[in-house]
Amino acid sequence: MTAQLIDGKALSQQLRADVKARADKLKARGIVPGLAVILVGDNQASQVYVRNKVKSCEECGFHSVLEKYDASMTEAELLARVEALNNDPSIHGILVQLPLPKHIDDHKVIEAISPKKDVDGFHVASAGALMVGEVGFKACTPYGCMKMLESIGMKDLRGKHAVVIGRSNIVGKPMAMMLLAANATVTITHSGTTDLAAMTRQADIVVAAVGKVGVLTADMVKPGAVVIDVGMNRDADGKLCGDVDFDGVKEVAGYITPVPGGVGPMTITMLMVNTLESAERA
């Protein structure tokens, strides 16, 4: 059996068409969804991510503001810019691109963003809302993973066992909470898990999100399982790859996400969804 691919590019195009249609309705009422993106320093990967986010805004008909600052910017200056954007009614979402220079406290900056504009879903208030099932912004990557599951008819996960590999605040923890909210039985595994394969072999759904090449191999997967690969790595030849041994696992799994072209496009699309929803609530 060869697994069916869950095409993140195609799904994200469908979702973006819906976002644009909803944005057009808002525009008819005089509201243009606005996203502000702040980039501090000259991290090359960050520059690419930021460029893609601004381009996506244009495609969805949003207003976007890109603020680029030198790595010497002080924490106080950055906090002042965040506060100004919090008070700007034309901006519905604020995104500070991570990582920040070492002299700036990431956590302090994220917590300075108004929870009403926290479209990345990283604020403690957003994490808390997810935990207790209240309305808030969901972290974009796990939110995209949930949409991928929905696209293959897996919306209510009652009776399904989901294993999340990784416990980061950005993916692992919120992923587990979203799966739980969809009625899955959830196991979180991480570097302290002694027998990862024993856990993953029981799973109907595996989400790999640790940033480690080959963390999930074919012998660790239950036949027919759904495998979602959040990893973004380079292999020995410098080729882009995920956390999953794709060639091996696709022969066992029922569904699998490719890298690239899987979770990546969905992350930016869910950022657009969150920004739109913020404008709709305004």
Backbone as JSON, one array per atom type, in Angstrom:
{
  "sequence": "MTAQLIDGKALSQQLRADVKARADKLKARGIVPGLAVILVGDNQASQVYVRNKVKSCEECGFHSVLEKYDASMTEAELLARVEALNNDPSIHGILVQLPLPKHIDDHKVIEAISPKKDVDGFHVASAGALMVGEVGFKACTPYGCMKMLESIGMKDLRGKHAVVIGRSNIVGKPMAMMLLAANATVTITHSGTTDLAAMTRQADIVVAAVGKVGVLTADMVKPGAVVIDVGMNRDADGKLCGDVDFDGVKEVAGYITPVPGGVGPMTITMLMVNTLESAERA",
  "N": [[0.85, -1.19, 0.0], [0.58, 2.17, -0.91], [0.79, 5.31, 0.55], [-1.73, 7.9, 0.47], [-1.23, 11.22, -0.61], [-1.45, 14.17, 1.37], [-2.12, 17.12, 0.16], [-0.75, 20.05, 0.86], [-0.4, 22.45, -0.49], [-2.51, 22.59, -2.4], [-4.75, 22.46, -0.71], [-4.35, 24.75, 0.81], [-4.72, 26.7, -1.11], [-7.46, 26.45, -1.64], [-8.52, 27.22, 0.86], [-7.57, 29.84, 1.0], [-8.99, 31.05, -1.05], [-11.5, 31.17, 0.09], [-10.91, 32.85, 2.25], [-10.28, 35.22, 0.86], [-12.76, 35.81, -0.29], [-14.29, 36.31, 1.99], [-12.87, 38.49, 2.98], [-13.4, 40.35, 1.0], [-16.1, 40.81, 1.5], [-15.91, 42.12, 3.96], [-14.56, 44.4, 3.13], [-16.54, 45.68, 1.7], [-17.92, 46.74, 3.74], [-16.25, 48.65, 4.55], [-14.0, 47.8, 5.92], [-10.7, 46.78, 5.95], [-8.78, 43.96, 6.27], [-5.86, 44.04, 8.26], [-2.41, 43.37, 8.55], [0.48, 43.59, 10.49], [3.93, 43.16, 10.21], [6.88, 42.6, 11.91], [10.33, 42.73, 11.54], [13.39, 42.12, 12.94], [16.77, 42.59, 12.59], [18.96, 40.58, 10.4], [18.42, 37.91, 9.69], [18.49, 35.37, 7.35], [16.67, 33.29, 6.71], [14.42, 34.18, 8.1], [13.87, 36.5, 6.65], [12.95, 35.44, 4.24], [10.64, 34.06, 5.12], [9.12, 36.23, 6.06], [8.78, 37.72, 3.72], [7.17, 35.96, 2.26], [4.87, 35.98, 3.86], [3.97, 38.63, 3.62], [3.48, 38.68, 0.88], [1.4, 36.82, 0.76], [-0.59, 38.23, 2.1], [-1.15, 40.24, 0.22], [-2.21, 38.66, -1.85], [-4.56, 37.82, -0.64], [-5.94, 40.13, -0.44], [-5.44, 41.83, 1.68], [-4.39, 44.54, 3.85], [-1.04, 45.26, 4.38], [1.74, 45.79, 6.56], [5.14, 46.11, 6.62], [7.73, 46.2, 8.81], [11.05, 46.8, 9.06], [13.94, 46.42, 10.99], [17.2, 47.29, 12.22], [19.59, 45.0, 13.67], [20.55, 46.11, 15.96], [18.53, 47.37, 17.27], [16.86, 48.33, 20.25], [15.37, 46.56, 23.04], [13.41, 48.07, 24.35], [12.73, 49.92, 22.36], [11.57, 48.22, 20.47], [9.39, 47.21, 21.93], [7.95, 49.55, 22.19], [7.18, 50.0, 19.54], [5.49, 47.79, 19.16], [3.47, 48.45, 20.98], [2.46, 50.76, 19.79], [1.36, 49.7, 17.46], [-0.55, 48.04, 18.61], [-2.4, 49.95, 19.27], [-3.27, 50.89, 16.88], [-5.97, 51.2, 14.81], [-6.21, 50.27, 12.19], [-4.76, 48.01, 11.98], [-5.08, 44.58, 12.41], [-3.77, 42.32, 13.08], [-0.69, 41.39, 14.61], [2.6, 40.49, 14.04], [5.6, 39.42, 15.23], [8.56, 38.55, 13.91], [10.3, 35.64, 14.73], [13.57, 34.09, 15.15], [14.52, 36.63, 17.58], [17.14, 39.15, 17.99], [19.75, 38.34, 20.37], [19.8, 40.04, 22.63], [17.24, 40.78, 23.1], [14.26, 39.91, 24.74], [12.34, 37.33, 23.76], [9.92, 36.29, 24.83], [8.91, 38.38, 26.4], [8.36, 40.29, 24.46], [6.41, 39.0, 22.86], [4.38, 38.75, 24.75], [3.72, 41.4, 25.0], [2.2, 41.98, 22.83], [-1.14, 42.72, 21.96], [-3.67, 40.47, 23.05], [-5.86, 40.46, 21.39], [-4.84, 40.88, 18.94], [-3.06, 38.91, 18.44], [-2.18, 37.11, 16.19], [-0.45, 35.04, 15.61], [-0.84, 33.31, 17.62], [0.68, 32.87, 19.92], [0.71, 34.13, 22.39], [0.33, 34.03, 25.97], [-2.33, 34.28, 26.77], [-3.69, 33.37, 24.51], [-2.82, 30.72, 24.4], [-3.91, 29.85, 26.81], [-6.66, 30.18, 26.3], [-7.0, 28.22, 24.34], [-6.45, 25.96, 25.86], [-8.63, 25.88, 27.7], [-10.79, 25.87, 26.04], [-11.93, 28.21, 25.04], [-12.77, 31.1, 22.93], [-10.15, 32.15, 20.91], [-6.95, 32.95, 19.4], [-5.58, 30.41, 17.41], [-2.49, 28.65, 17.37], [-0.67, 28.81, 14.37], [0.59, 26.65, 12.87], [-0.17, 24.04, 14.09], [-2.93, 24.45, 13.81], [-3.21, 24.47, 11.05], [-2.49, 21.8, 10.58], [-4.7, 20.5, 11.71], [-6.69, 21.29, 9.91], [-5.81, 19.9, 7.71], [-6.28, 17.28, 8.51], [-9.08, 17.39, 8.67], [-9.6, 17.69, 5.95], [-9.36, 15.16, 4.94], [-11.52, 13.93, 5.91], [-11.4, 13.58, 8.64], [-12.61, 14.91, 11.1], [-14.06, 14.67, 13.52], [-12.44, 13.06, 15.96], [-12.99, 10.99, 17.64], [-12.36, 7.99, 19.32], [-9.96, 7.64, 18.04], [-6.43, 7.27, 18.28], [-3.99, 9.57, 18.84], [-0.62, 10.43, 18.37], [1.73, 12.74, 19.33], [4.84, 13.9, 18.4], [7.07, 15.67, 20.04], [7.19, 18.65, 22.08], [6.99, 21.41, 21.95], [6.14, 24.89, 22.56], [5.13, 26.13, 20.37], [4.31, 24.24, 18.48], [4.05, 21.37, 19.38], [2.69, 21.27, 22.02], [0.27, 22.95, 21.63], [-0.75, 21.48, 19.46], [-1.4, 19.01, 20.6], [-3.47, 19.83, 22.31], [-5.41, 20.72, 20.46], [-6.0, 18.36, 19.09], [-7.05, 16.91, 21.2], [-9.33, 18.47, 21.72], [-10.76, 17.74, 19.52], [-11.65, 15.3, 20.21], [-9.82, 13.18, 20.17], [-7.76, 10.55, 21.58], [-4.91, 11.35, 23.21], [-1.37, 11.16, 23.08], [1.62, 12.56, 24.19], [4.87, 12.68, 23.1], [8.45, 12.9, 23.58], [11.86, 14.11, 24.09], [12.38, 12.84, 26.48], [11.05, 10.46, 26.36], [11.17, 7.0, 26.55], [10.72, 4.72, 24.85], [9.93, 5.38, 21.93], [8.94, 4.21, 19.56], [7.2, 2.23, 20.52], [5.05, 3.73, 21.29], [4.28, 5.12, 18.91], [3.56, 3.05, 17.22], [1.05, 2.34, 18.04], [-0.55, 4.31, 17.14], [-3.18, 6.01, 15.41], [-2.97, 8.39, 14.25], [-0.1, 10.23, 13.62], [1.85, 12.96, 14.54], [4.69, 14.53, 13.64], [7.03, 16.59, 15.05], [9.69, 17.7, 15.75], [12.02, 18.6, 14.56], [14.07, 16.92, 13.61], [15.87, 14.88, 11.55], [14.57, 11.88, 10.14], [13.2, 10.89, 12.42], [10.93, 9.4, 12.56], [10.36, 6.26, 11.34], [9.56, 3.63, 8.92], [9.1, 1.18, 10.29], [8.02, 2.01, 12.63], [5.45, 2.71, 12.34], [1.95, 2.22, 12.33], [0.13, 0.19, 10.06], [-1.74, 1.96, 7.63], [-2.02, 4.29, 9.08], [-2.34, 7.88, 9.68], [0.03, 10.23, 8.81], [1.55, 13.15, 9.76], [3.86, 15.5, 8.89], [5.68, 17.85, 10.37], [8.21, 18.78, 10.43], [11.11, 20.63, 9.29], [13.88, 20.34, 7.68], [17.34, 19.87, 6.62], [18.78, 17.37, 4.62], [21.63, 15.1, 4.41], [22.59, 15.71, 1.9], [21.89, 18.3, 1.61], [19.31, 18.69, 0.86], [15.9, 19.72, 1.18], [13.94, 18.38, 3.79], [11.67, 16.52, 5.93], [10.77, 15.48, 9.3], [10.16, 12.9, 9.08], [10.9, 9.7, 7.67], [10.28, 9.77, 4.64], [10.17, 8.19, 2.19], [10.22, 5.53, 3.13], [8.09, 5.44, 5.04], [5.81, 6.12, 3.56], [5.09, 3.8, 2.34], [3.74, 2.37, 4.21], [1.92, 3.91, 5.68], [-1.48, 5.3, 5.62], [-2.2, 7.85, 4.86], [-0.12, 10.67, 4.13], [1.86, 13.62, 4.71], [3.74, 15.63, 2.45], [7.16, 16.95, 2.37], [8.92, 19.45, 0.85], [5.73, 21.3, 0.62], [3.65, 20.41, 2.16], [2.75, 20.77, 5.3], [3.91, 23.32, 5.53], [2.87, 25.39, 3.58], [0.33, 25.57, 4.68], [0.65, 26.73, 7.18], [1.15, 29.51, 6.79], [-1.23, 30.13, 5.52], [-3.11, 29.74, 7.58], [-2.36, 31.8, 9.21], [-3.32, 33.91, 7.71], [-6.05, 33.31, 7.92], [-6.45, 33.69, 10.69], [-5.88, 36.45, 10.88], [-7.9, 37.5, 9.31], [-10.14, 36.69, 10.82], [-9.72, 38.18, 13.1], [-10.16, 40.75, 12.09], [-12.84, 40.48, 11.44], [-13.93, 40.29, 13.95], [-13.47, 42.8, 14.91]],
  "CA": [[0.0, 0.0, 0.0], [1.28, 3.46, -0.9], [-0.06, 6.32, 1.19], [-2.23, 9.05, -0.29], [-0.62, 12.48, -0.17], [-2.3, 15.3, 1.75], [-1.47, 18.2, -0.55], [-0.9, 21.31, 1.59], [-0.5, 23.58, -1.44], [-3.86, 22.61, -2.97], [-5.69, 22.78, 0.36], [-4.18, 26.14, 1.21], [-5.34, 27.53, -2.16], [-8.91, 26.41, -1.38], [-8.81, 28.03, 2.05], [-7.29, 31.25, 0.68], [-10.12, 31.55, -1.86], [-12.55, 31.49, 1.06], [-10.43, 34.03, 2.99], [-10.41, 36.4, -0.01], [-14.2, 36.11, -0.43], [-14.72, 36.92, 3.26], [-12.21, 39.8, 3.05], [-14.15, 41.22, 0.09], [-17.33, 41.2, 2.21], [-15.51, 43.12, 4.95], [-14.21, 45.63, 2.4], [-17.81, 46.32, 1.34], [-18.34, 47.46, 4.95], [-15.22, 49.63, 4.84], [-12.94, 47.22, 6.78], [-9.67, 46.03, 5.23], [-7.93, 43.25, 7.23], [-4.5, 44.56, 8.25], [-1.38, 42.62, 9.27], [1.79, 44.23, 10.63], [5.0, 42.19, 10.43], [8.12, 43.26, 12.35], [11.54, 41.93, 11.39], [14.56, 42.77, 13.56], [18.0, 41.88, 12.22], [19.06, 40.16, 8.99], [18.36, 36.45, 9.54], [18.06, 35.14, 5.96], [15.45, 32.47, 6.7], [13.34, 35.07, 8.54], [13.55, 37.4, 5.54], [12.14, 34.65, 3.28], [9.32, 33.85, 5.74], [8.42, 37.52, 6.11], [8.4, 38.05, 2.34], [6.03, 35.09, 1.92], [3.7, 36.43, 4.62], [3.51, 39.89, 3.0], [2.92, 38.29, -0.43], [0.1, 36.17, 1.02], [-1.53, 39.32, 2.43], [-1.54, 40.86, -1.06], [-3.07, 37.71, -2.57], [-5.86, 37.74, 0.04], [-6.56, 41.46, -0.44], [-5.24, 42.47, 2.98], [-3.44, 45.64, 4.01], [0.09, 44.76, 5.17], [2.81, 46.73, 6.91], [6.38, 45.41, 6.97], [8.68, 47.09, 9.48], [12.36, 46.15, 9.18], [14.85, 47.17, 11.86], [18.56, 46.8, 12.38], [19.77, 44.1, 14.82], [20.93, 46.91, 17.14], [17.32, 47.91, 17.89], [16.77, 47.94, 21.66], [14.12, 45.93, 23.46], [12.47, 49.15, 24.66], [12.25, 50.46, 21.08], [10.67, 47.22, 19.87], [8.15, 47.2, 22.74], [7.22, 50.79, 21.86], [6.55, 49.79, 18.23], [4.37, 46.85, 19.38], [2.39, 49.19, 21.65], [1.86, 51.67, 18.78], [0.53, 48.86, 16.57], [-1.71, 47.63, 19.42], [-3.34, 51.07, 19.3], [-3.58, 51.29, 15.5], [-7.2, 50.49, 14.42], [-6.12, 49.69, 10.84], [-4.01, 46.76, 12.12], [-5.85, 43.56, 13.13], [-2.84, 41.27, 13.5], [0.71, 41.8, 14.77], [3.5, 39.34, 14.04], [7.03, 39.72, 15.39], [9.25, 37.36, 13.4], [11.32, 35.04, 15.59], [14.13, 34.54, 16.41], [14.97, 38.01, 17.75], [18.53, 39.23, 18.48], [19.91, 37.77, 21.72], [19.59, 41.01, 23.71], [15.8, 41.04, 23.24], [13.54, 38.79, 25.33], [11.22, 36.92, 22.9], [8.69, 36.11, 25.61], [8.45, 39.71, 26.81], [7.82, 40.94, 23.26], [5.15, 38.31, 22.5], [3.37, 39.1, 25.76], [3.35, 42.81, 24.82], [1.18, 42.05, 21.76], [-2.51, 42.58, 22.46], [-4.26, 39.17, 22.71], [-6.84, 40.65, 20.31], [-4.11, 40.97, 17.67], [-2.03, 37.87, 18.51], [-2.58, 36.17, 15.14], [0.45, 33.89, 15.64], [-1.36, 32.39, 18.65], [1.76, 32.53, 20.85], [0.51, 34.8, 23.67], [-0.16, 33.16, 27.06], [-3.8, 34.35, 26.75], [-4.14, 32.5, 23.41], [-2.57, 29.34, 24.85], [-4.9, 29.57, 27.85], [-7.97, 30.04, 25.65], [-6.99, 26.9, 23.7], [-6.49, 24.97, 26.94], [-9.95, 25.78, 28.34], [-11.83, 25.79, 25.03], [-12.57, 29.5, 24.76], [-12.4, 31.71, 21.65], [-8.84, 32.81, 20.9], [-6.23, 32.61, 18.18], [-4.87, 29.13, 17.48], [-1.16, 28.66, 16.75], [-0.95, 28.57, 12.95], [1.03, 25.36, 12.34], [-1.09, 22.98, 14.46], [-4.24, 24.77, 13.24], [-3.11, 23.96, 9.68], [-2.52, 20.33, 10.65], [-6.09, 20.1, 11.96], [-7.41, 21.48, 8.65], [-5.4, 18.8, 6.83], [-7.04, 16.1, 8.96], [-10.47, 17.62, 8.24], [-9.68, 17.54, 4.5], [-9.48, 13.72, 4.61], [-12.71, 13.43, 6.6], [-11.12, 13.31, 10.05], [-12.94, 16.1, 11.89], [-14.29, 14.15, 14.88], [-11.41, 12.02, 16.13], [-13.45, 10.06, 18.68], [-11.89, 6.61, 19.12], [-8.64, 7.62, 17.4], [-5.28, 7.54, 19.15], [-3.03, 10.47, 18.18], [0.67, 10.59, 19.05], [2.47, 13.94, 18.93], [6.27, 13.81, 18.72], [7.52, 17.04, 20.28], [6.42, 19.34, 23.11], [7.25, 22.86, 21.89], [4.98, 25.77, 22.77], [4.66, 26.59, 19.06], [3.63, 23.15, 17.75], [3.7, 20.16, 20.12], [1.64, 21.44, 23.05], [-1.03, 23.32, 21.06], [-1.23, 20.37, 18.62], [-2.04, 18.04, 21.5], [-4.73, 20.43, 22.79], [-6.38, 20.74, 19.36], [-6.4, 16.96, 18.88], [-7.91, 16.59, 22.36], [-10.6, 19.16, 21.51], [-11.46, 17.0, 18.47], [-12.03, 14.01, 20.83], [-8.79, 12.13, 20.07], [-6.99, 10.16, 22.76], [-3.63, 11.95, 22.81], [-0.1, 10.9, 23.77], [2.7, 13.48, 23.81], [6.19, 12.09, 23.28], [9.51, 13.92, 23.53], [13.22, 13.58, 24.31], [12.38, 12.02, 27.69], [10.29, 9.22, 26.11], [12.18, 5.94, 26.4], [10.46, 3.84, 23.71], [9.06, 6.14, 21.03], [8.3, 3.3, 18.61], [6.09, 1.54, 21.19], [3.93, 4.68, 21.28], [3.83, 5.45, 17.55], [2.95, 1.86, 16.58], [-0.36, 2.27, 18.46], [-1.22, 5.54, 16.74], [-3.95, 6.17, 14.17], [-2.46, 9.66, 13.72], [1.2, 10.65, 14.18], [2.32, 14.3, 14.14], [6.12, 14.61, 13.97], [7.37, 18.02, 15.13], [10.87, 17.9, 16.6], [13.15, 19.16, 13.82], [15.15, 15.93, 13.6], [15.73, 14.02, 10.36], [14.38, 10.44, 10.32], [12.73, 10.53, 13.76], [9.87, 8.39, 12.38], [10.67, 5.35, 10.23], [8.46, 2.75, 8.52], [8.85, 0.14, 11.29], [7.4, 2.64, 13.8], [4.12, 3.2, 11.93], [0.86, 1.25, 12.18], [-0.39, 0.23, 8.69], [-2.94, 2.75, 7.42], [-2.04, 5.49, 9.93], [-2.16, 9.2, 9.06], [1.3, 10.8, 9.28], [1.7, 14.57, 9.45], [5.26, 15.83, 9.1], [5.85, 19.3, 10.58], [9.65, 19.08, 10.39], [11.73, 21.34, 8.15], [15.31, 20.1, 7.9], [18.15, 19.59, 5.43], [19.44, 16.07, 4.75], [23.09, 15.12, 4.21], [22.86, 16.31, 0.59], [21.4, 19.68, 1.61], [17.95, 18.73, 0.31], [14.85, 19.97, 2.17], [13.21, 17.18, 4.19], [10.96, 16.65, 7.19], [11.21, 14.62, 10.41], [9.73, 11.53, 8.75], [11.56, 9.02, 6.55], [9.13, 9.79, 3.72], [10.15, 7.06, 1.24], [9.86, 4.31, 3.84], [6.8, 5.54, 5.73], [4.69, 6.18, 2.61], [4.71, 2.43, 1.96], [3.0, 1.77, 5.33], [0.85, 4.82, 6.12], [-2.64, 5.49, 4.76], [-2.05, 9.23, 4.37], [1.13, 11.3, 4.58], [2.11, 14.96, 4.16], [5.1, 15.75, 1.91], [7.98, 18.12, 2.71], [8.01, 20.59, 1.06], [4.4, 21.21, 0.01], [2.66, 19.84, 3.08], [2.34, 21.65, 6.4], [4.45, 24.68, 5.33], [1.91, 26.35, 3.01], [-0.84, 25.68, 5.56], [0.97, 27.62, 8.31], [0.92, 30.9, 6.38], [-2.67, 30.27, 5.24], [-3.83, 29.89, 8.85], [-2.06, 33.17, 9.65], [-4.3, 34.73, 6.99], [-7.37, 33.02, 8.53], [-6.49, 34.37, 12.0], [-5.95, 37.9, 10.66], [-9.27, 37.76, 8.83], [-11.08, 36.53, 11.95], [-9.51, 39.34, 13.98], [-10.86, 41.88, 11.45], [-14.28, 40.21, 11.55], [-14.33, 40.55, 15.35], [-13.22, 44.21, 15.25]],
  "C": [[0.88, 1.25, 0.0], [0.32, 4.52, -0.39], [-0.53, 7.37, 0.2], [-1.58, 10.31, 0.28], [-1.71, 13.46, 0.27], [-1.57, 16.53, 1.22], [-1.73, 19.55, 0.13], [-1.05, 22.51, 0.68], [-1.93, 23.71, -1.97], [-4.88, 23.02, -1.91], [-5.57, 24.25, 0.76], [-4.77, 27.09, 0.16], [-6.86, 27.59, -1.98], [-9.27, 27.33, -0.22], [-8.59, 29.52, 1.77], [-8.39, 31.87, -0.19], [-11.27, 31.96, -0.95], [-12.18, 32.75, 1.86], [-10.63, 35.29, 2.15], [-11.88, 36.8, -0.16], [-14.73, 36.8, 0.83], [-14.11, 38.32, 3.44], [-12.94, 40.81, 2.17], [-15.45, 41.7, 0.73], [-17.04, 42.27, 3.25], [-15.22, 44.47, 4.29], [-15.47, 46.41, 2.03], [-18.37, 47.11, 2.53], [-17.28, 48.47, 5.39], [-14.11, 49.13, 5.76], [-11.97, 46.42, 5.91], [-8.8, 45.31, 6.27], [-6.48, 43.72, 7.13], [-3.56, 43.75, 9.11], [-0.08, 43.41, 9.29], [2.83, 43.17, 10.96], [6.27, 42.97, 10.78], [9.28, 42.29, 12.23], [12.71, 42.71, 11.97], [15.81, 41.94, 13.21], [17.94, 41.36, 10.79], [19.15, 38.64, 8.83], [17.75, 36.12, 8.17], [16.78, 34.32, 5.88], [14.24, 33.33, 7.09], [12.91, 36.01, 7.42], [12.66, 36.71, 4.51], [10.73, 34.47, 3.84], [8.48, 35.13, 5.71], [7.93, 37.93, 4.72], [7.17, 37.24, 1.91], [4.75, 35.53, 2.62], [3.1, 37.7, 4.01], [2.86, 39.59, 1.65], [1.54, 37.66, -0.26], [-0.97, 37.2, 1.36], [-2.05, 39.96, 1.15], [-2.52, 39.97, -1.81], [-4.48, 37.63, -1.97], [-6.58, 39.08, 0.09], [-6.46, 42.18, 0.89], [-4.32, 43.69, 2.84], [-2.28, 45.08, 4.84], [1.13, 45.85, 5.39], [4.02, 45.9, 7.3], [7.34, 46.42, 7.56], [9.99, 46.32, 9.69], [13.28, 47.03, 10.03], [16.2, 46.5, 11.95], [18.65, 45.95, 13.65], [20.13, 44.86, 16.1], [19.72, 47.54, 17.83], [17.22, 47.44, 19.34], [15.42, 47.29, 21.94], [13.04, 46.98, 23.72], [11.89, 49.75, 23.38], [11.26, 49.51, 20.42], [9.34, 47.18, 20.61], [7.29, 48.44, 22.45], [6.52, 50.66, 20.51], [5.34, 48.85, 18.36], [3.19, 47.59, 19.99], [1.68, 50.13, 20.67], [0.93, 50.88, 17.84], [-0.7, 48.32, 17.31], [-2.82, 48.68, 19.35], [-3.75, 51.57, 17.91], [-4.81, 50.53, 15.01], [-7.16, 49.87, 13.03], [-5.37, 48.35, 10.84], [-4.8, 45.77, 12.98], [-4.97, 42.41, 13.63], [-1.43, 41.8, 13.57], [1.56, 40.54, 14.86], [4.93, 39.84, 14.18], [7.78, 38.46, 15.0], [10.35, 36.91, 14.36], [12.31, 34.28, 14.72], [14.5, 36.03, 16.39], [16.44, 38.01, 18.16], [18.61, 38.87, 19.97], [19.62, 38.75, 22.87], [18.11, 41.35, 23.92], [15.11, 39.77, 23.73], [12.29, 38.47, 24.5], [9.9, 36.92, 23.66], [8.07, 37.46, 25.98], [7.77, 40.43, 25.64], [6.48, 40.32, 22.86], [4.04, 38.69, 23.47], [2.92, 40.55, 25.67], [2.3, 42.99, 23.72], [-0.2, 41.89, 22.37], [-3.06, 41.2, 22.09], [-5.28, 39.26, 21.58], [-6.18, 40.71, 18.94], [-3.02, 39.9, 17.55], [-2.31, 36.77, 17.49], [-1.63, 34.98, 14.98], [-0.02, 32.85, 16.67], [-0.34, 32.01, 19.71], [1.58, 33.14, 22.25], [-0.04, 33.82, 24.71], [-1.7, 33.14, 27.09], [-4.37, 33.45, 25.65], [-3.97, 31.03, 23.79], [-3.59, 28.93, 25.9], [-6.29, 29.37, 27.29], [-8.09, 28.66, 24.99], [-7.15, 25.8, 24.76], [-7.9, 24.77, 27.51], [-11.11, 25.81, 27.34], [-12.59, 27.08, 24.77], [-12.09, 30.05, 23.42], [-11.07, 32.44, 21.81], [-8.15, 32.44, 19.62], [-5.44, 31.33, 18.37], [-3.52, 29.27, 16.79], [-1.29, 28.11, 15.32], [-0.57, 27.17, 12.44], [0.11, 24.22, 12.79], [-2.5, 23.19, 13.92], [-4.29, 24.26, 11.79], [-3.15, 22.45, 9.63], [-3.94, 19.81, 10.86], [-6.93, 20.24, 10.69], [-7.06, 20.36, 7.66], [-6.13, 17.51, 7.21], [-8.51, 16.21, 8.52], [-10.63, 17.34, 6.74], [-9.78, 16.08, 4.06], [-10.62, 13.08, 5.43], [-12.52, 13.12, 8.06], [-11.34, 14.56, 10.89], [-13.2, 15.7, 13.34], [-13.38, 12.95, 15.05], [-11.74, 11.05, 17.27], [-12.98, 8.64, 18.35], [-10.53, 6.51, 18.45], [-7.55, 7.94, 18.42], [-4.28, 8.38, 18.35], [-1.76, 10.56, 19.02], [1.37, 11.81, 18.46], [3.92, 13.75, 19.35], [6.79, 15.24, 18.83], [6.61, 17.76, 21.26], [6.67, 20.85, 23.12], [5.96, 23.65, 22.14], [4.34, 26.18, 21.45], [3.88, 25.51, 18.32], [3.14, 22.04, 18.69], [2.55, 20.31, 21.1], [0.3, 21.87, 22.47], [-1.62, 22.23, 20.15], [-1.99, 19.35, 19.46], [-3.4, 18.55, 21.99], [-5.81, 20.43, 21.71], [-6.89, 19.32, 19.05], [-7.35, 16.51, 19.98], [-9.29, 17.21, 22.19], [-11.44, 18.47, 20.43], [-11.79, 15.57, 18.9], [-11.03, 12.87, 20.62], [-8.28, 11.77, 21.45], [-5.54, 10.5, 22.41], [-2.47, 11.52, 23.71], [0.93, 11.89, 23.27], [4.03, 12.79, 24.12], [7.26, 13.15, 23.05], [10.85, 13.28, 23.85], [13.32, 12.71, 25.57], [11.61, 10.72, 27.55], [11.27, 8.09, 25.81], [11.96, 5.04, 25.18], [9.44, 4.48, 22.79], [8.27, 5.2, 20.11], [7.11, 2.57, 19.22], [4.85, 2.42, 21.21], [3.38, 4.87, 19.87], [3.16, 4.26, 16.86], [1.47, 1.7, 16.95], [-1.21, 3.36, 17.81], [-1.97, 5.43, 15.42], [-3.49, 7.44, 13.45], [-1.12, 9.94, 14.4], [1.53, 12.04, 13.64], [3.77, 14.41, 14.6], [6.56, 16.07, 13.91], [8.53, 18.26, 16.08], [12.07, 18.52, 15.89], [14.35, 18.23, 13.8], [14.91, 14.96, 12.44], [15.54, 12.55, 10.77], [13.91, 10.01, 11.7], [11.62, 9.47, 13.71], [10.18, 7.58, 11.14], [9.53, 4.35, 10.03], [8.1, 1.72, 9.6], [8.15, 0.69, 12.55], [5.95, 3.04, 13.54], [3.14, 2.04, 11.76], [0.34, 1.32, 10.73], [-1.7, 1.03, 8.6], [-3.02, 4.04, 8.23], [-1.9, 6.77, 9.09], [-0.89, 9.81, 9.67], [1.44, 12.24, 8.8], [3.1, 15.0, 9.87], [5.43, 17.34, 9.16], [7.31, 19.72, 10.41], [10.09, 19.8, 9.14], [13.22, 21.29, 8.36], [16.03, 20.02, 6.56], [18.81, 18.23, 5.64], [20.93, 16.21, 4.44], [23.49, 15.76, 2.88], [22.38, 17.76, 0.49], [19.99, 19.83, 1.08], [16.94, 18.91, 1.45], [14.11, 18.67, 2.5], [12.54, 17.42, 5.54], [11.58, 15.82, 8.3], [10.98, 13.15, 10.1], [10.56, 10.98, 7.59], [10.47, 8.78, 5.5], [9.06, 8.54, 2.84], [9.75, 5.75, 1.91], [8.44, 4.34, 4.38], [5.63, 5.55, 4.75], [4.24, 4.79, 2.14], [3.86, 1.74, 3.04], [1.77, 2.61, 5.69], [-0.32, 4.83, 5.13], [-2.61, 6.85, 4.09], [-0.75, 9.79, 4.91], [1.24, 12.7, 3.97], [3.54, 15.03, 3.63], [5.83, 16.95, 2.52], [8.96, 18.31, 1.55], [6.63, 20.33, 0.46], [3.33, 20.6, 0.88], [2.2, 20.86, 4.09], [2.77, 23.1, 6.17], [3.46, 25.68, 4.76], [0.7, 26.59, 3.91], [-0.59, 26.66, 6.71], [0.68, 29.08, 7.96], [-0.57, 31.14, 6.09], [-3.46, 30.46, 6.53], [-3.53, 31.23, 9.51], [-3.04, 34.15, 8.99], [-5.7, 34.56, 7.58], [-7.5, 33.76, 9.86], [-6.61, 35.88, 11.84], [-7.34, 38.31, 10.19], [-10.27, 37.71, 9.99], [-10.94, 37.69, 12.94], [-10.25, 40.56, 13.43], [-12.38, 41.72, 11.56], [-14.81, 40.5, 12.96], [-14.26, 42.04, 15.71], [-14.5, 45.05, 15.2]]
}
